Amino acid sequence: MAYSLGRTDGGLAARIEPAGSVGPQSTCCQGREPAEFSRLLWGDRRGAPPSGLRLNAPLWYAHGFAEGLAAERRRPVPAEVGRAGGLQGPAASL
């Protein structure tokens, strides 16, 4: 789940982040510190999340984020339709 959340967030971030590197990885996941993020992932289960989840969830999230960001940036940009209704960009010359 941590990987999936990171991948989704990375895909969304590709639309607003500059084209270069997003900088050093943070231990913060969806605005939460590792302990809080592990409780989110642990959900309604009884007891505290295992320590391995608190330690590894930020790594899984970061890995998913990086992959989602890269995948979205590799996706071809579709030709856009201009205000007058005509095609713009490479598709206009076809």
Secondary structure, DSSP 8 states (H G I E B T S, - for coil): -HHHHHHHHHHHHTTTS-SS---S--S-BTTB-HHHHHHHHHTT-SS---HHHHHHHHHHHHHHHHHHHHHHHHS-----B-TTS-B-GGGGG-
